[in-house]
C-alpha cells in the first residue's frame, strides 16, 4: 500500500514536471518567433528608409539640374540679340512642326457615322459604306482646311503634321498610330470666317458628305486648344546646309 502511494506521488510529480517543461519550450519558441519577426520588420523598414532617402536625393538633384539649365539658358540669351532671335525662330519652328500646344480662334467640325441607317432599311443598290466616315474623307477635309489657311489642325486630339498618316484599319481610322472612331472632331485654328466659308462652300466636300448620309456639324469657336504632336520625328536623308 505504501509503495502504491509512493508510485502515484512520483507519477504526479513527473507529469507536473513534463507539463512545466512543455510550457517552457512553447514560451521560448514564441519568444524566438516574435524576436525573428521583429528583426525582419526592422530590416525591411531600414531598407525602405534607405531607398526613400536615395529617391529624395535624386529628386532634389534633378530639380537643381533643371534650375541650373534654365538659368544658363536665360543668361545665354539675356544680352545676346542674335540668341534671342534664334530662340524665337526655334519657338516658331516648333509651332509649325506641331511640337507645341497652341490656342486660337477657328472652327470645329464634327463628323458622325449615320447609325440610323442599316442594311435592312436601305435600298438594294445603296452602299452602306457611304453613310460612314472614312480615312479618305478626313484627308479631303484636312487638305481643304490647309488650303483655307489653317495654321494648326487636330483630329480627335491627334495633331496633324507633315508626318501624319491617316488610313483605315477595319472599321476604324488610324491617325499617328492611334485608332479613332465616330464621332470625329476636327479642330482647326485660323481665320474663323475664311475657314468656315471655305469648308462650307456649296459643292464642297462637306456638302457631298452630307448628301451621301454622313452627319456633319460645323461651328466657329474662340480659344480652341490643340495639343502638340506626341510622336517622334525621325529624319534619315535630309541635312542642314549650314
ChimeraX commands (.cxc) that place a marker at each C-alpha (Angstrom):
marker #1 position 0.00,0.00,0.00 radius 0.5
marker #1 position 2.81,2.32,0.88 radius 0.5
marker #1 position 4.61,1.55,-2.37 radius 0.5
marker #1 position 1.46,2.34,-4.36 radius 0.5
marker #1 position 1.20,5.79,-2.78 radius 0.5
marker #1 position 4.86,6.48,-3.47 radius 0.5
marker #1 position 4.43,5.47,-7.13 radius 0.5
marker #1 position 1.33,7.63,-7.51 radius 0.5
marker #1 position 3.07,10.60,-5.97 radius 0.5
marker #1 position 6.12,10.11,-8.16 radius 0.5
marker #1 position 3.91,9.85,-11.27 radius 0.5
marker #1 position 2.11,13.10,-10.45 radius 0.5
marker #1 position 5.40,14.87,-9.93 radius 0.5
marker #1 position 6.67,13.59,-13.29 radius 0.5
marker #1 position 3.51,14.79,-15.06 radius 0.5
marker #1 position 3.81,18.21,-13.48 radius 0.5
marker #1 position 7.48,18.46,-14.46 radius 0.5
marker #1 position 6.74,17.32,-18.04 radius 0.5
marker #1 position 3.94,19.90,-18.38 radius 0.5
marker #1 position 6.19,22.63,-16.99 radius 0.5
marker #1 position 8.97,21.72,-19.44 radius 0.5
marker #1 position 6.50,21.81,-22.41 radius 0.5
marker #1 position 5.18,25.19,-21.35 radius 0.5
marker #1 position 8.75,26.46,-21.06 radius 0.5
marker #1 position 9.65,25.24,-24.59 radius 0.5
marker #1 position 6.47,26.82,-26.02 radius 0.5
marker #1 position 7.28,30.12,-24.35 radius 0.5
marker #1 position 10.83,30.03,-25.73 radius 0.5
marker #1 position 9.55,29.24,-29.28 radius 0.5
marker #1 position 7.01,32.08,-29.17 radius 0.5
marker #1 position 9.66,34.46,-27.90 radius 0.5
marker #1 position 12.11,33.45,-30.64 radius 0.5
marker #1 position 9.38,33.80,-33.29 radius 0.5
marker #1 position 8.47,37.28,-32.05 radius 0.5
marker #1 position 12.11,38.32,-31.96 radius 0.5
marker #1 position 12.67,36.99,-35.51 radius 0.5
marker #1 position 9.61,38.82,-36.89 radius 0.5
marker #1 position 10.70,41.99,-35.13 radius 0.5
marker #1 position 14.19,41.73,-36.64 radius 0.5
marker #1 position 12.80,41.12,-40.16 radius 0.5
marker #1 position 10.39,44.05,-39.80 radius 0.5
marker #1 position 13.22,46.32,-38.66 radius 0.5
marker #1 position 15.39,45.27,-41.61 radius 0.5
marker #1 position 12.60,45.96,-44.12 radius 0.5
marker #1 position 11.88,49.32,-42.52 radius 0.5
marker #1 position 15.57,50.24,-42.68 radius 0.5
marker #1 position 15.70,49.28,-46.40 radius 0.5
marker #1 position 12.59,51.33,-47.18 radius 0.5
marker #1 position 14.03,54.34,-45.38 radius 0.5
marker #1 position 17.33,53.98,-47.26 radius 0.5
marker #1 position 15.57,53.82,-50.67 radius 0.5
marker #1 position 13.38,56.79,-49.75 radius 0.5
marker #1 position 16.48,58.79,-48.87 radius 0.5
marker #1 position 18.02,57.85,-52.24 radius 0.5
marker #1 position 14.81,58.83,-54.09 radius 0.5
marker #1 position 14.55,62.17,-52.28 radius 0.5
marker #1 position 18.21,62.88,-53.02 radius 0.5
marker #1 position 17.81,62.03,-56.73 radius 0.5
marker #1 position 14.67,64.18,-56.98 radius 0.5
marker #1 position 16.41,67.13,-55.38 radius 0.5
marker #1 position 19.42,66.74,-57.69 radius 0.5
marker #1 position 17.11,66.65,-60.72 radius 0.5
marker #1 position 15.33,69.83,-59.61 radius 0.5
marker #1 position 18.68,71.53,-59.04 radius 0.5
marker #1 position 19.92,70.50,-62.51 radius 0.5
marker #1 position 16.75,71.79,-64.17 radius 0.5
marker #1 position 17.10,75.11,-62.35 radius 0.5
marker #1 position 20.75,75.40,-63.41 radius 0.5
marker #1 position 19.84,74.58,-67.03 radius 0.5
marker #1 position 17.10,77.20,-67.09 radius 0.5
marker #1 position 19.44,79.74,-65.50 radius 0.5
marker #1 position 22.13,79.04,-68.12 radius 0.5
marker #1 position 19.60,79.32,-70.93 radius 0.5
marker #1 position 18.35,82.68,-69.67 radius 0.5
marker #1 position 21.88,84.01,-69.19 radius 0.5
marker #1 position 22.87,82.95,-72.69 radius 0.5
marker #1 position 20.01,84.93,-74.26 radius 0.5
marker #1 position 19.74,87.85,-71.85 radius 0.5
marker #1 position 22.06,90.24,-73.61 radius 0.5
marker #1 position 22.52,88.49,-76.92 radius 0.5
marker #1 position 20.12,89.73,-79.60 radius 0.5
marker #1 position 21.19,87.01,-82.01 radius 0.5
marker #1 position 20.46,84.29,-79.42 radius 0.5
marker #1 position 17.07,85.84,-78.67 radius 0.5
marker #1 position 16.27,85.85,-82.38 radius 0.5
marker #1 position 17.35,82.21,-82.64 radius 0.5
marker #1 position 15.19,81.27,-79.70 radius 0.5
marker #1 position 12.16,82.93,-81.31 radius 0.5
marker #1 position 12.89,81.04,-84.52 radius 0.5
marker #1 position 13.00,77.74,-82.60 radius 0.5
marker #1 position 9.67,78.51,-80.95 radius 0.5
marker #1 position 8.09,79.33,-84.31 radius 0.5
marker #1 position 9.54,76.20,-85.90 radius 0.5
marker #1 position 8.15,74.07,-83.07 radius 0.5
marker #1 position 4.72,75.63,-83.57 radius 0.5
marker #1 position 4.81,74.95,-87.31 radius 0.5
marker #1 position 6.04,71.39,-86.76 radius 0.5
marker #1 position 3.25,70.80,-84.28 radius 0.5
marker #1 position 5.58,70.28,-81.32 radius 0.5
marker #1 position 3.92,72.92,-79.15 radius 0.5
marker #1 position 0.43,73.23,-77.64 radius 0.5
marker #1 position -1.38,76.13,-79.32 radius 0.5
marker #1 position -4.60,78.09,-78.88 radius 0.5
marker #1 position -6.52,80.41,-81.16 radius 0.5
marker #1 position -9.82,81.08,-82.90 radius 0.5
marker #1 position -11.07,78.87,-85.68 radius 0.5
marker #1 position -13.69,76.24,-86.41 radius 0.5
marker #1 position -14.69,72.82,-85.08 radius 0.5
marker #1 position -16.07,70.18,-87.46 radius 0.5
marker #1 position -17.89,67.11,-86.17 radius 0.5
marker #1 position -18.43,64.13,-88.47 radius 0.5
marker #1 position -20.57,61.16,-87.41 radius 0.5
marker #1 position -21.44,57.83,-88.93 radius 0.5
marker #1 position -25.17,57.67,-89.69 radius 0.5
marker #1 position -26.08,54.90,-87.24 radius 0.5
marker #1 position -29.76,55.16,-88.14 radius 0.5
marker #1 position -29.00,53.52,-91.48 radius 0.5
marker #1 position -28.95,49.70,-91.56 radius 0.5
marker #1 position -28.63,47.29,-94.44 radius 0.5
marker #1 position -32.21,46.33,-93.74 radius 0.5
marker #1 position -33.63,49.83,-94.25 radius 0.5
marker #1 position -31.73,50.96,-97.37 radius 0.5
marker #1 position -32.26,50.08,-100.99 radius 0.5
marker #1 position -30.55,47.05,-102.51 radius 0.5
marker #1 position -28.46,49.30,-104.72 radius 0.5
marker #1 position -27.43,51.65,-101.89 radius 0.5
marker #1 position -23.93,51.35,-100.46 radius 0.5
marker #1 position -23.96,51.49,-96.66 radius 0.5
marker #1 position -20.29,52.47,-96.68 radius 0.5
marker #1 position -21.34,55.91,-97.94 radius 0.5
marker #1 position -23.02,56.57,-94.58 radius 0.5
marker #1 position -19.75,56.09,-92.69 radius 0.5
marker #1 position -16.73,58.38,-92.20 radius 0.5
marker #1 position -13.57,57.02,-93.83 radius 0.5
marker #1 position -9.90,57.95,-93.76 radius 0.5
marker #1 position -10.15,59.38,-97.27 radius 0.5
marker #1 position -12.88,61.76,-96.08 radius 0.5
marker #1 position -10.61,63.08,-93.34 radius 0.5
marker #1 position -7.74,63.56,-95.78 radius 0.5
marker #1 position -10.01,65.63,-98.04 radius 0.5
marker #1 position -11.20,67.78,-95.12 radius 0.5
marker #1 position -7.64,68.34,-93.85 radius 0.5
marker #1 position -6.47,69.39,-97.33 radius 0.5
marker #1 position -9.40,71.80,-97.64 radius 0.5
marker #1 position -8.58,73.34,-94.26 radius 0.5
marker #1 position -4.91,73.73,-95.17 radius 0.5
marker #1 position -5.84,75.37,-98.45 radius 0.5
marker #1 position -8.03,77.77,-96.48 radius 0.5
marker #1 position -5.09,78.83,-94.31 radius 0.5
marker #1 position -5.48,76.64,-91.22 radius 0.5
marker #1 position -2.40,77.07,-89.04 radius 0.5
marker #1 position -2.99,74.07,-86.79 radius 0.5
marker #1 position -5.29,71.05,-87.14 radius 0.5
marker #1 position -6.16,68.12,-84.88 radius 0.5
marker #1 position -8.48,65.13,-85.24 radius 0.5
marker #1 position -9.82,63.60,-82.04 radius 0.5
marker #1 position -6.86,65.08,-80.17 radius 0.5
marker #1 position -4.23,63.90,-82.68 radius 0.5
marker #1 position -2.14,66.79,-84.03 radius 0.5
marker #1 position -1.90,66.77,-87.82 radius 0.5
marker #1 position 1.66,67.35,-89.05 radius 0.5
marker #1 position 3.56,66.77,-92.26 radius 0.5
marker #1 position 4.46,63.35,-90.87 radius 0.5
marker #1 position 0.91,62.31,-90.02 radius 0.5
marker #1 position -0.51,59.23,-91.75 radius 0.5
marker #1 position -4.29,58.80,-91.97 radius 0.5
marker #1 position -5.60,55.41,-93.04 radius 0.5
marker #1 position -8.35,52.87,-92.37 radius 0.5
marker #1 position -7.84,49.70,-90.32 radius 0.5
marker #1 position -11.02,47.69,-90.44 radius 0.5
marker #1 position -13.90,49.80,-89.20 radius 0.5
marker #1 position -11.70,52.40,-87.51 radius 0.5
marker #1 position -9.39,55.17,-88.69 radius 0.5
marker #1 position -5.75,55.30,-87.62 radius 0.5
marker #1 position -4.03,58.67,-87.13 radius 0.5
marker #1 position -0.46,58.98,-85.82 radius 0.5
marker #1 position -0.67,55.28,-85.00 radius 0.5
marker #1 position -3.74,55.78,-82.76 radius 0.5
marker #1 position -7.17,54.33,-83.55 radius 0.5
marker #1 position -10.11,56.73,-83.59 radius 0.5
marker #1 position -13.77,56.19,-84.34 radius 0.5
marker #1 position -17.01,58.12,-84.85 radius 0.5
marker #1 position -17.85,60.76,-83.74 radius 0.5
marker #1 position -14.82,62.52,-85.19 radius 0.5
marker #1 position -13.96,66.04,-84.06 radius 0.5
marker #1 position -11.71,68.14,-86.29 radius 0.5
marker #1 position -10.29,71.34,-84.80 radius 0.5
marker #1 position -8.68,73.99,-86.99 radius 0.5
marker #1 position -7.09,77.27,-85.90 radius 0.5
marker #1 position -7.12,80.13,-88.37 radius 0.5
marker #1 position -9.44,82.86,-89.58 radius 0.5
marker #1 position -12.89,81.58,-88.49 radius 0.5
marker #1 position -14.66,83.37,-91.34 radius 0.5
marker #1 position -12.24,82.16,-94.01 radius 0.5
marker #1 position -12.14,78.60,-92.72 radius 0.5
marker #1 position -15.91,78.37,-92.33 radius 0.5
marker #1 position -16.62,79.95,-95.71 radius 0.5
marker #1 position -14.13,77.68,-97.48 radius 0.5
marker #1 position -15.23,74.45,-95.87 radius 0.5
marker #1 position -18.95,75.18,-96.26 radius 0.5
marker #1 position -18.76,76.34,-99.86 radius 0.5
marker #1 position -21.62,74.94,-102.00 radius 0.5
marker #1 position -20.45,71.84,-103.79 radius 0.5
marker #1 position -17.61,71.41,-101.30 radius 0.5
marker #1 position -16.60,68.12,-99.77 radius 0.5
marker #1 position -18.64,68.51,-96.58 radius 0.5
marker #1 position -21.76,69.12,-98.63 radius 0.5
marker #1 position -21.06,65.93,-100.57 radius 0.5
marker #1 position -20.64,64.01,-97.31 radius 0.5
marker #1 position -23.99,65.29,-96.07 radius 0.5
marker #1 position -25.65,64.30,-99.32 radius 0.5
marker #1 position -24.32,60.74,-99.03 radius 0.5
marker #1 position -25.68,60.45,-95.48 radius 0.5
marker #1 position -22.82,61.34,-93.10 radius 0.5
marker #1 position -23.88,63.62,-90.23 radius 0.5
marker #1 position -21.95,66.92,-90.43 radius 0.5
marker #1 position -21.78,69.85,-88.00 radius 0.5
marker #1 position -19.55,72.92,-88.34 radius 0.5
marker #1 position -19.25,75.83,-85.92 radius 0.5
marker #1 position -16.96,78.79,-85.32 radius 0.5
marker #1 position -15.26,78.82,-81.95 radius 0.5
marker #1 position -12.93,81.02,-79.92 radius 0.5
marker #1 position -9.90,79.90,-77.90 radius 0.5
marker #1 position -9.59,76.49,-79.45 radius 0.5
marker #1 position -6.80,74.44,-77.85 radius 0.5
marker #1 position -4.84,71.98,-79.97 radius 0.5
marker #1 position -2.31,69.75,-78.25 radius 0.5
marker #1 position 1.19,69.15,-79.56 radius 0.5
marker #1 position 2.29,66.13,-81.57 radius 0.5
marker #1 position 3.50,63.47,-79.12 radius 0.5
marker #1 position 5.25,61.22,-81.62 radius 0.5
marker #1 position 8.91,61.14,-82.66 radius 0.5
marker #1 position 10.09,62.85,-85.82 radius 0.5
marker #1 position 12.97,60.95,-87.41 radius 0.5
marker #1 position 14.93,62.11,-90.45 radius 0.5
marker #1 position 17.43,59.96,-92.34 radius 0.5
marker #1 position 18.25,61.74,-95.57 radius 0.5
marker #1 position 17.92,65.49,-95.06 radius 0.5
marker #1 position 20.73,67.59,-93.57 radius 0.5
marker #1 position 21.22,71.27,-92.87 radius 0.5
marker #1 position 23.29,73.34,-95.33 radius 0.5
marker #1 position 24.74,75.43,-92.51 radius 0.5
marker link #1:1,2 radius 0.2
marker link #1:2,3 radius 0.2
marker link #1:3,4 radius 0.2
marker link #1:4,5 radius 0.2
marker link #1:5,6 radius 0.2
marker link #1:6,7 radius 0.2
marker link #1:7,8 radius 0.2
marker link #1:8,9 radius 0.2
marker link #1:9,10 radius 0.2
marker link #1:10,11 radius 0.2
marker link #1:11,12 radius 0.2
marker link #1:12,13 radius 0.2
marker link #1:13,14 radius 0.2
marker link #1:14,15 radius 0.2
marker link #1:15,16 radius 0.2
marker link #1:16,17 radius 0.2
marker link #1:17,18 radius 0.2
marker link #1:18,19 radius 0.2
marker link #1:19,20 radius 0.2
marker link #1:20,21 radius 0.2
marker link #1:21,22 radius 0.2
marker link #1:22,23 radius 0.2
marker link #1:23,24 radius 0.2
marker link #1:24,25 radius 0.2
marker link #1:25,26 radius 0.2
marker link #1:26,27 radius 0.2
marker link #1:27,28 radius 0.2
marker link #1:28,29 radius 0.2
marker link #1:29,30 radius 0.2
marker link #1:30,31 radius 0.2
marker link #1:31,32 radius 0.2
marker link #1:32,33 radius 0.2
marker link #1:33,34 radius 0.2
marker link #1:34,35 radius 0.2
marker link #1:35,36 radius 0.2
marker link #1:36,37 radius 0.2
marker link #1:37,38 radius 0.2
marker link #1:38,39 radius 0.2
marker link #1:39,40 radius 0.2
marker link #1:40,41 radius 0.2
marker link #1:41,42 radius 0.2
marker link #1:42,43 radius 0.2
marker link #1:43,44 radius 0.2
marker link #1:44,45 radius 0.2
marker link #1:45,46 radius 0.2
marker link #1:46,47 radius 0.2
marker link #1:47,48 radius 0.2
marker link #1:48,49 radius 0.2
marker link #1:49,50 radius 0.2
marker link #1:50,51 radius 0.2
marker link #1:51,52 radius 0.2
marker link #1:52,53 radius 0.2
marker link #1:53,54 radius 0.2
marker link #1:54,55 radius 0.2
marker link #1:55,56 radius 0.2
marker link #1:56,57 radius 0.2
marker link #1:57,58 radius 0.2
marker link #1:58,59 radius 0.2
marker link #1:59,60 radius 0.2
marker link #1:60,61 radius 0.2
marker link #1:61,62 radius 0.2
marker link #1:62,63 radius 0.2
marker link #1:63,64 radius 0.2
marker link #1:64,65 radius 0.2
marker link #1:65,66 radius 0.2
marker link #1:66,67 radius 0.2
marker link #1:67,68 radius 0.2
marker link #1:68,69 radius 0.2
marker link #1:69,70 radius 0.2
marker link #1:70,71 radius 0.2
marker link #1:71,72 radius 0.2
marker link #1:72,73 radius 0.2
marker link #1:73,74 radius 0.2
marker link #1:74,75 radius 0.2
marker link #1:75,76 radius 0.2
marker link #1:76,77 radius 0.2
marker link #1:77,78 radius 0.2
marker link #1:78,79 radius 0.2
marker link #1:79,80 radius 0.2
marker link #1:80,81 radius 0.2
marker link #1:81,82 radius 0.2
marker link #1:82,83 radius 0.2
marker link #1:83,84 radius 0.2
marker link #1:84,85 radius 0.2
marker link #1:85,86 radius 0.2
marker link #1:86,87 radius 0.2
marker link #1:87,88 radius 0.2
marker link #1:88,89 radius 0.2
marker link #1:89,90 radius 0.2
marker link #1:90,91 radius 0.2
marker link #1:91,92 radius 0.2
marker link #1:92,93 radius 0.2
marker link #1:93,94 radius 0.2
marker link #1:94,95 radius 0.2
marker link #1:95,96 radius 0.2
marker link #1:96,97 radius 0.2
marker link #1:97,98 radius 0.2
marker link #1:98,99 radius 0.2
marker link #1:99,100 radius 0.2
marker link #1:100,101 radius 0.2
marker link #1:101,102 radius 0.2
marker link #1:102,103 radius 0.2
marker link #1:103,104 radius 0.2
marker link #1:104,105 radius 0.2
marker link #1:105,106 radius 0.2
marker link #1:106,107 radius 0.2
marker link #1:107,108 radius 0.2
marker link #1:108,109 radius 0.2
marker link #1:109,110 radius 0.2
marker link #1:110,111 radius 0.2
marker link #1:111,112 radius 0.2
marker link #1:112,113 radius 0.2
marker link #1:113,114 radius 0.2
marker link #1:114,115 radius 0.2
marker link #1:115,116 radius 0.2
marker link #1:116,117 radius 0.2
marker link #1:117,118 radius 0.2
marker link #1:118,119 radius 0.2
marker link #1:119,120 radius 0.2
marker link #1:120,121 radius 0.2
marker link #1:121,122 radius 0.2
marker link #1:122,123 radius 0.2
marker link #1:123,124 radius 0.2
marker link #1:124,125 radius 0.2
marker link #1:125,126 radius 0.2
marker link #1:126,127 radius 0.2
marker link #1:127,128 radius 0.2
marker link #1:128,129 radius 0.2
marker link #1:129,130 radius 0.2
marker link #1:130,131 radius 0.2
marker link #1:131,132 radius 0.2
marker link #1:132,133 radius 0.2
marker link #1:133,134 radius 0.2
marker link #1:134,135 radius 0.2
marker link #1:135,136 radius 0.2
marker link #1:136,137 radius 0.2
marker link #1:137,138 radius 0.2
marker link #1:138,139 radius 0.2
marker link #1:139,140 radius 0.2
marker link #1:140,141 radius 0.2
marker link #1:141,142 radius 0.2
marker link #1:142,143 radius 0.2
marker link #1:143,144 radius 0.2
marker link #1:144,145 radius 0.2
marker link #1:145,146 radius 0.2
marker link #1:146,147 radius 0.2
marker link #1:147,148 radius 0.2
marker link #1:148,149 radius 0.2
marker link #1:149,150 radius 0.2
marker link #1:150,151 radius 0.2
marker link #1:151,152 radius 0.2
marker link #1:152,153 radius 0.2
marker link #1:153,154 radius 0.2
marker link #1:154,155 radius 0.2
marker link #1:155,156 radius 0.2
marker link #1:156,157 radius 0.2
marker link #1:157,158 radius 0.2
marker link #1:158,159 radius 0.2
marker link #1:159,160 radius 0.2
marker link #1:160,161 radius 0.2
marker link #1:161,162 radius 0.2
marker link #1:162,163 radius 0.2
marker link #1:163,164 radius 0.2
marker link #1:164,165 radius 0.2
marker link #1:165,166 radius 0.2
marker link #1:166,167 radius 0.2
marker link #1:167,168 radius 0.2
marker link #1:168,169 radius 0.2
marker link #1:169,170 radius 0.2
marker link #1:170,171 radius 0.2
marker link #1:171,172 radius 0.2
marker link #1:172,173 radius 0.2
marker link #1:173,174 radius 0.2
marker link #1:174,175 radius 0.2
marker link #1:175,176 radius 0.2
marker link #1:176,177 radius 0.2
marker link #1:177,178 radius 0.2
marker link #1:178,179 radius 0.2
marker link #1:179,180 radius 0.2
marker link #1:180,181 radius 0.2
marker link #1:181,182 radius 0.2
marker link #1:182,183 radius 0.2
marker link #1:183,184 radius 0.2
marker link #1:184,185 radius 0.2
marker link #1:185,186 radius 0.2
marker link #1:186,187 radius 0.2
marker link #1:187,188 radius 0.2
marker link #1:188,189 radius 0.2
marker link #1:189,190 radius 0.2
marker link #1:190,191 radius 0.2
marker link #1:191,192 radius 0.2
marker link #1:192,193 radius 0.2
marker link #1:193,194 radius 0.2
marker link #1:194,195 radius 0.2
marker link #1:195,196 radius 0.2
marker link #1:196,197 radius 0.2
marker link #1:197,198 radius 0.2
marker link #1:198,199 radius 0.2
marker link #1:199,200 radius 0.2
marker link #1:200,201 radius 0.2
marker link #1:201,202 radius 0.2
marker link #1:202,203 radius 0.2
marker link #1:203,204 radius 0.2
marker link #1:204,205 radius 0.2
marker link #1:205,206 radius 0.2
marker link #1:206,207 radius 0.2
marker link #1:207,208 radius 0.2
marker link #1:208,209 radius 0.2
marker link #1:209,210 radius 0.2
marker link #1:210,211 radius 0.2
marker link #1:211,212 radius 0.2
marker link #1:212,213 radius 0.2
marker link #1:213,214 radius 0.2
marker link #1:214,215 radius 0.2
marker link #1:215,216 radius 0.2
marker link #1:216,217 radius 0.2
marker link #1:217,218 radius 0.2
marker link #1:218,219 radius 0.2
marker link #1:219,220 radius 0.2
marker link #1:220,221 radius 0.2
marker link #1:221,222 radius 0.2
marker link #1:222,223 radius 0.2
marker link #1:223,224 radius 0.2
marker link #1:224,225 radius 0.2
marker link #1:225,226 radius 0.2
marker link #1:226,227 radius 0.2
marker link #1:227,228 radius 0.2
marker link #1:228,229 radius 0.2
marker link #1:229,230 radius 0.2
marker link #1:230,231 radius 0.2
marker link #1:231,232 radius 0.2
marker link #1:232,233 radius 0.2
marker link #1:233,234 radius 0.2
marker link #1:234,235 radius 0.2
marker link #1:235,236 radius 0.2
marker link #1:236,237 radius 0.2
marker link #1:237,238 radius 0.2
marker link #1:238,239 radius 0.2
marker link #1:239,240 radius 0.2
marker link #1:240,241 radius 0.2
marker link #1:241,242 radius 0.2
view
